Amino acid sequence: MKVKVGCVSIRIICGCLLSLACVTCPAAAQQALTWEEVKAKFEASNPALRADEINVEEMKAEEITAFLRPNPQFTFSTDGTQLVRHNGVWQPLAGTQYQPNFSYLHERERKRELRLESAKEGTQITASQHEDLERNLLFSLRSMFVQTLEAKAVLDLAKADLDYYDKIIEISRARYNIGAIAQIDLDRIELLRVQYEAEIETATVNLRTAKFQLMQLLNERTPVDKFDVIGTFDWSETLRPLEDFHQIALDNRPDLRAAIETIQQSMTNHKLAVANGSTDPTFGAWYTYNGSFNNPNSNQTLGLNVSIPLRIFDRNQGEKKRTLLDIDRSKSAEEAAKAQVFDDVDSTYEQLRSNVALLKPYKEKYRDQATRVRDTVTFSYEHGAASLMDFLNAQSDYRVVQLAYVQLVGSYLTFAGQLNLVVGHEVIQ
């Protein structure tokens, strides 16, 4: 038997294949990024971080300016030109005196070296402040990453709840068909499905919003449907002692390091202010050609001179006093920064500890208990041993417990990221 395939059939087949290809291509193009990949992409493309990094390079360029030497001075002067005739011949330049002069300012008391040292310390402070900016931006990035993972978990939970509820609707319809329940009970069950649909839509919007915020930090222009992240959405019961985090923070916080470096720069600036109070001599050398001398063998001379400013009224006393006070101010700022470090670590550690204490009973008891109650009441409802209200209450309790657990895990990961922020180091992955 021969089978004829018409043009219409071929077109239908080609159309189906093309549609299938269009459906599968976006999924194949989508690539979920891990936290390390997101972090690397952020460090390479975030415009705010890049702009601040350029600021550090500008500070390094100022080191060159700080160490520049004074330029020597060159002066050329003439004198003695006489507009007279000698023996009937005009010789206006015969008696002209030529005098080139070179001079150079010599900076004493290591002024150049101190300027360079202060500039380098300023670069170190700016670099530490850049690390502090990166630390804060990474916390925002980590929070958006965790928020995206949490939104995905909530969406998966909402979809699972809807799938489970659809099975209950099918069972309820079967019971209605055999007369086990009334029409009003079936209508109530089917009507409650809209809540699950609304939860899925809300979770979808929250997920897309979290992705938008994460993509903004990454300066990402990929369509949101093709952007995704992946990571472990879980928590750990182990928590190191508080004293360990105190020491890690003291060793790694860039803002505290910048405060300490500011003290050192203030001391250097005071030394420079004292050095600027000293006088700097100017050494000069000159050569003179004087054609008007009667002795033709003595019309060229050399000379040296030294110029020393008499700084009777200006000894830089005000700048010395200011820089000395600035040392005390920097020390007080360093103490305030250290106190802030301890406060940040203590408060964040307590929040994380409290979150772990809440998560433990959920993991050990409440989640399994809510699942067991829901399944038991559902089984009883299917066989007519439980009322519709009992079933709906059990289902609602299950959703509340599971959603609370997901939100607590999200809070744990957020507090863990905040603890990494306040200690200046990723101590919790």
Summary of the structure (lengths in Angstrom):
residues: 429
radius of gyration: 40.6
end to end distance: 67.3
largest distance: 147.6
contacts: 1181
relative contact order: 0.11
helix: 69%
strand: 10%
